[in-house]
Amino acid sequence: MNMTAVQTRALAEICQTFFPAEEGWPSSSEMGVPEALAAALPDPALTGRSEPLLQLLDLWNSRLHSLFTVARLVPFSGLPHDARTRMLLDWADSALATRRGAFQALRKAVGYLYVMLPGKNGAPSPVWSKFGFPGPLGAQRNGASRPLRVTIPDRDTDLTADVCVIGSGAGGGTAAAVLAAAGKDVIVLEAGGYYDDADFDGAELAGFTRLYLEQGFAATANHSVGLLAGECVGGGTVVNYCTSFRTPDEIRREWAATGIPWFASEEYSRSLDAVCARLSVNRDYNRVSAREEVMRRGLTSLGWHCDAMPRNVIGCDQGQVCGYCGYGCPIGAKQSTAKTFLLDAQNSGARILAETRAARVRIDAGAVTAVEARTKSGHRVTVRCKAAVVACGAIHTPALLLRSGLRNEHIGKHLHLHPVSNVCGVFDQEIRPWEGTMQAIYSDQHTRIDGNYGVKYETTSLQPVIAAAVLPWRTPSQYRALLGKLPHTSAIGVLARDRDSGSVKVDRTGWPVTQYALSKFDAAHIRAGFIGAARILEAAGARLIYSPHAKFCSYQPGVRGTLDSFTWEMDAAGWGAGQVALFSFHIMGTARLGASAASSVTNPHGECWEARNLHVMDGSSFPSASGVNPMISIAAIAHRNAGVLAAKS
Ligand SMILES: Cc1cc2nc3c(=O)[nH]c(=O)nc-3n(C[C@H](O)[C@H](O)[C@H](O)COP(=O)(O)OP(=O)(O)OC[C@H]3O[C@@H](n4cnc5c(N)ncnc54)[C@H](O)[C@@H]3O)c2cc1C
């Protein structure tokens, strides 16, 4: 993207302040961070959307800004390094949530690129060698054939189908298979590209760029929650961690009570059975990695709940390559929709178009008549159809409905995120937390803190970006000291079932804007979960425990501080926006099923109250947060409601 000289200079200076060259660590500029960050920013000239970072960069180098932050009438670029650091911290600790959000956006963007970019000419990064990370393992199945015949239209195209399914993830992929098996002529439109085993080399940069929504940089408008979702053929099921929980009975009862009785019925159980069978959910590949051995040890010594995770894998290696699962399974073990339901759909005659983003659903006389889309290279695609299934994930589904002219007041509301973060522990022994089975075990010890609300404990592979996501930055050397300990670090993920919610609206270009604020009720559960995670790590023998707060909150059991002092530090650091790094891997609820238009976007079968034959079948459909990792529930809802649609005409 073209930036002005002032913006380019400010960006380079900010990157250098985060990561100057010191003690053998390369600087941000040596790693090419400013250029990579500029290249990753969407160009306002092309998108029509303003880019907040550019406005920040315009202001950053002004003398007035320095005067207000570090009492010096000198632009940022003229300040000594310690004054620049203070200026960044002034934003990190600001009383204003917008400033804290801006700091967090910078910390993540600069930090991610610093640890993710390869070295010169594709050589291993000199940053990785500072903490012994081997880098990507490379493709494991070079030349493996791609099972799907995917088309990318190379000219303006008009097509006709019975049903156009928009989005190919957990919901869309499943719906396409059910509809095609019932004899419907199905076209699937997918905004992302098609990648398979031979493409998955484990590189974080390639993984995020090719497979993730907004290349992994998506976040709520105030940057308080990072949003992770798939954007590729297969959607989130290609990059997800294979955890395959059925919808718990208590959540089924809760959802049934909102006016959707089938959630509590045998019919829904059969859909859960069917998707678990097709996705090969099992507990046969649950070898516990060194990273999770820590969690198991801590849980066992506390006498807390610990169980084996149900996972949708066949032939999972459970070793070194498994840690790279979030960038696509390089050995084809993960049973994503690209390997299962989309293949079934194709075998029943469905056509799949990739790199083709639906712009709007055309509705005439109250019913769907067509879907209008554009390819990445700008070709117009129109699919005339009798019905459309919107399955773009819970951020883009409400945006598409709004762009299509729907006005139901619940569209985009009730956004649930299962806010999650890591509490980290550093151990004497080497762990190499970027390796091993992705999620082999979990704990439900604190899932019922208040009724059906509480937290789950799960772990994730600490690839450098995932580790950097929660690393507090106070000075370059403090940050690097923690990063240097990564081989000895494990983390307990604390995942909250959120009772309260945010929203998705669209800006004037029709692009989604996500708002979310952690309520006091939900923050109390995150807090309880962080304390629980610290107890697990301490019981497992951690020497240093720290939280993902913007301020550095930590203790060293038996040496410095206690769980009580850690808790006090976390409370003082705060639980508000930008004070604690939170993420969402589970985006839900923005076009919910319900009993009437007064309470929901669709009827219990997923058909929009406002338009005939316009259906929603994805994470947006949830009446509230599922409390468990949602893939199986999404697929089962799509399975059940696509069956109803198929039987209709
Ligand atoms: C890193 C990661 C790990 C996860 N781990 C787990 C796990 O272990 N277990 C679990 O249960 N869940 C997990 N999840 C969550 C799970 O993958 C998602 O909840 C699920 O995939 C969502 O399904 P969906 O159908 O709602 O949307 P998605 O699967 O996100 O699919 C939506 C698709 O629609 C496409 N799309 C969007 N807009 C348009 C448009 N306008 N036109 C055409 N196409 C469009 C997108 O590109 C995307 O491919 C994880 C998610 C992530 C990101």
The ligand as an ORCA input file, in Angstrom:
! r2SCAN-3c Opt
* xyz 0 1
  C      -7.396    -21.575     14.639
  C      -8.764    -22.121     14.952
  C      -8.878    -23.252     15.750
  C     -10.146    -23.763     16.052
  N     -10.245    -24.950     16.721
  C     -11.459    -25.531     16.874
  C     -11.579    -26.847     17.392
  O     -10.591    -27.500     17.697
  N     -12.827    -27.365     17.530
  C     -13.958    -26.669     17.194
  O     -15.074    -27.184     17.396
  N     -13.864    -25.436     16.665
  C     -12.652    -24.868     16.468
  N     -12.544    -23.657     15.868
  C     -13.785    -22.987     15.456
  C     -14.420    -23.625     14.231
  O     -13.470    -23.944     13.251
  C     -15.434    -22.637     13.697
  O     -16.347    -22.346     14.729
  C     -16.205    -23.161     12.510
  O     -15.348    -23.502     11.435
  C     -17.184    -22.091     12.045
  O     -18.000    -22.643     11.061
  P     -18.864    -21.683     10.140
  O     -19.541    -22.539      9.164
  O     -19.668    -20.797     11.024
  O     -17.805    -20.713      9.442
  P     -16.409    -21.020      8.756
  O     -15.958    -22.404      9.001
  O     -15.518    -19.912      9.190
  O     -16.728    -20.889      7.207
  C     -17.173    -19.698      6.631
  C     -16.604    -19.627      5.225
  O     -17.326    -18.634      4.517
  C     -16.431    -17.934      3.681
  N     -17.025    -16.629      3.376
  C     -17.154    -15.554      4.181
  N     -17.812    -14.565      3.543
  C     -18.097    -15.029      2.310
  C     -18.775    -14.475      1.193
  N     -19.311    -13.241      1.244
  N     -18.873    -15.217      0.073
  C     -18.345    -16.469      0.001
  N     -17.708    -17.045      1.041
  C     -17.593    -16.331      2.197
  C     -15.161    -17.855      4.496
  O     -14.038    -17.637      3.665
  C     -15.141    -19.214      5.182
  O     -14.400    -20.151      4.449
  C     -11.303    -23.106     15.578
  C     -11.182    -21.947     14.781
  C      -9.929    -21.469     14.471
  C      -9.818    -20.240     13.615
*
